[in-house]
Each structure stands twice: as structure tokens, then as C-alpha cells.
């Protein structure tokens, strides 16, 4: 029988085999092959895709969606993850296929809290998460960096430098994760306050303000902001078209109650016991985001016996934009797909994550609406703040890919130090930002021609439950 003394003192180097596979993959898909963008499909029809993406959404809210997307090329880009996914289908594929974000633009990263109330940074939107190609996430993030730089008035060279900064951060971190113990990767976190402490001057002050706002955004704070007493009953304050009730629609309340009852069964036993300490008090429709506008989204007010609030969001989940090009998700239920992806890719996920369907065949996922969550306003971020923000986003994306894949070893082997891939993705990001701006211009022209209406004539009573 072997003894402890007989065991080797030095084990295998973590990730060595995967890094070798990734490095070998460069021969089949050179890193330079990602530069620029291949010719677009001759039948590419962005406006038609926008119209098809509106199917199944709340028609009364579509003008608000078009209005928000028309605001800028960056806003348009945020609402067209499906368009870029279709365009990426013609680009070289590296692999391995794994869980990816699916919509990893700059606005989909932010702060959230751990059970210890520690603020950490990472991707925070998983509506499109599914099995896919890791480099698609990195390309979407790179293109959004150039668009954000242009939106903030930076030069062309500054935009490409930002992409190289992003890729260098991703490369450094994915290599670090590939050399770590698997369990250490799962336990790793990007602590927001630690990173803020390393910044200087005005950038540090702005970052501290973002962290402070996130710490104040608790269920109690949201309750004070959005809820009033009406005839002795706590009720959300209507602010149409952003927030509204269905009036005296008992069917709407009954439907929400049925979805909640089904959602409850998807919670782990301990979370279900915690959830049961609260009772449902009120429901209201809440319009969120850019790409999500028109999807069914409801916020629910729950209160404990002593009146302590819990505010949850019930958000519609549809097929991921990746699935037509990358194949079906592991999960047959779209809400389950979102929850699984979020749990795989985040350092810590909302304890109230769950999913359900209604009797009409719509699928949903549920989470806390706000609980020490926050993010950077990319419309007002200082030009000096973009580079450190991109360093964090590259780090967070590397961490998410390492946790949800094989520890990032294959990716690390392919990426290397990041210089070659950074140069290539800088060219890709510029080319795709140009395309997004052209698509946005065509969209604005279609609005002027009357093809898309941005006139919000809102009547809640005309919206079906």
C-alpha cells in the first residue's frame, strides 16, 4: 500500500494540456484572421431583423424601444445583439464552445453584492447567455469599446488603444486563471472597493461615487422611492410608460401569482424557506433597458410579517440570439437557461434566482430587482475613466470564461500575451463600429420615413395581461 511519503510532491502543472491545445489551434485559426470583418451577407437586412425581433413583444411599448435605440449608435448597438451574432457567424471560430454571455457589451457589467455584503464586479446581464464561442463575447466587448470611445469624443487612435488595453487585461487574467486550482477559480472575486482604491484623482472620486450609490440601492431604498400607501395598502407608484398597473385587472394579478407559485418550486430548499417569509402585496409592469423594451417584465412587491420589503423582477426570457448560430442551449426552458448561465459565470449570484412559465407559453426568470447593484453610466463616464473600466471588464470576462469553461486553459493558450489578438481585434472593432453606425443611420432614416414609430401614445388598459 502506498504511503503519504511515497506520493509525488509536485503535481501536474494546472492547465498545461489545455494551453498546449489552444496554442496549437493558432495554426488552424491564426490570431490575425480576426482582423477586420468578412464581407456581409448579400441578403443582410437589419431593418427586417428589427421588425422580426418585435414579434411577441408588447406593441404599445415598441415606440419607446425604437426611441431609445435611435438615441445614438451605441444605444442602437446595445439593442441589436441578434444582428452582431448573425454577422459573427461568418467569422473564424476558435473554440472550445462553452457557456458565454452572449451580449457582453460595456453596459452589461457592474456591481452586485455577496452574502457578506461585499461589492464585487462582473457581468450582470445574461438574457442571451448560452453555449457559444468565447471570442464572440470578446469581439462584442471590443466593438462596444470603440463605440463608447466615439460617443465620448475620443480620437480614432484612442479607441483602438482601448481595445488593446481590454485584450491585454483579458489575456493576463485568463492566463492567471488557467494556472489556478479549479476550486480557486470558482472562489475568485473582483472586489470593487479594492480596485477603486488603486485609482487616482478624479477617476477614483467618480468610481467611489458609483460604489456608494450601489451600497445605498437596497430593497428598503427602492421601497421608499417606488412605493406609496394607498388606502392603507403598499402600492407601486405609476409612472407610465416606465411603471404602470393593469388597473383593476384581477386576471393580471392572478397570472402573476401563478407564475410566482411555479417559480417557488425552482428555489433550493433554504431559499424557498426564506421566500416563504414574505407575502405578495403588489405587481406592476416595469420597462427596463434598451434591447429588453417590449418584453414582458413585472416587478413584485413582497413584505415580511413586520413589513420589511423584498422587490423581485419577473422578466420574460426568449430564445438566445446565439442559438440559431451556435445550436440549442442545454436547457429547454429559456428562463432556466438564463439562471444557469448567470450562476456559472458570476462569482456570486442572486439568492432569489429562479424561473417559471405562464399558461400562455411565455417563459420567465426571477431575480431581485435591486440589491446593492450598480453600474457605470457610459453616457457620462470621463474619457480618463474608460481605460481602467475596460481593464476591469476584460478581467471580469476572463474570470467568467474561466469559471464557466475548463478553467480558461485552451483560451489562454490561444490568446498568448494578447498583443497579436489585440491588434487584430482593434481592427475588427473599428470595422464593426463603422458598420453599427451605418446600421444606426439606416434605422434613423427608416424612422423619418415612417417605418418605425417613436411616438409613444401610451394607454395601459390596451395592454393585455
HELIX and SHEET records of a PDB file:
HELIX    1   1 UNK A    4  UNK A    6  5                                   3    
HELIX    2   2 UNK A   16  UNK A   28  1                                  13    
HELIX    3   3 UNK A   31  UNK A   34  5                                   4    
HELIX    4   4 UNK A   46  UNK A   53  1                                   8    
HELIX    5   5 UNK A   59  UNK A   70  1                                  12    
HELIX    6   6 UNK A   73  UNK A   78  1                                   6    
HELIX    7   7 UNK A   81  UNK A   88  1                                   8    
HELIX    8   8 UNK A  106  UNK A  108  5                                   3    
HELIX    9   9 UNK A  134  UNK A  151  1                                  18    
HELIX   10  10 UNK A  156  UNK A  178  1                                  23    
HELIX   11  11 UNK A  182  UNK A  187  1                                   6    
HELIX   12  12 UNK A  192  UNK A  196  1                                   5    
HELIX   13  13 UNK A  201  UNK A  216  1                                  16    
HELIX   14  14 UNK A  219  UNK A  226  1                                   8    
HELIX   15  15 UNK A  250  UNK A  264  1                                  15    
HELIX   16  16 UNK A  269  UNK A  275  1                                   7    
HELIX   17  17 UNK A  323  UNK A  326  1                                   4    
HELIX   18  18 UNK A  334  UNK A  345  1                                  12    
HELIX   19  19 UNK A  383  UNK A  404  1                                  22    
HELIX   20  20 UNK A  409  UNK A  415  1                                   7    
HELIX   21  21 UNK A  419  UNK A  448  1                                  30    
HELIX   22  22 UNK A  460  UNK A  462  5                                   3    
SHEET    1   A 2 UNK A  97  UNK A 100  0                                        
SHEET    2   A 2 UNK A 130  UNK A 133 -1                                        
SHEET    1   B 2 UNK A 109  UNK A 113  0                                        
SHEET    2   B 2 UNK A 119  UNK A 123 -1                                        
SHEET    1   C 2 UNK A 227  UNK A 230  0                                        
SHEET    2   C 2 UNK A 233  UNK A 236 -1                                        
SHEET    1   D 6 UNK A 243  UNK A 244  0                                        
SHEET    2   D 6 UNK A 278  UNK A 286 -1                                        
SHEET    3   D 6 UNK A 297  UNK A 304 -1                                        
SHEET    4   D 6 UNK A 309  UNK A 316 -1                                        
SHEET    5   D 6 UNK A 363  UNK A 368 -1                                        
SHEET    6   D 6 UNK A 354  UNK A 357 -1                                        
END                                                                             
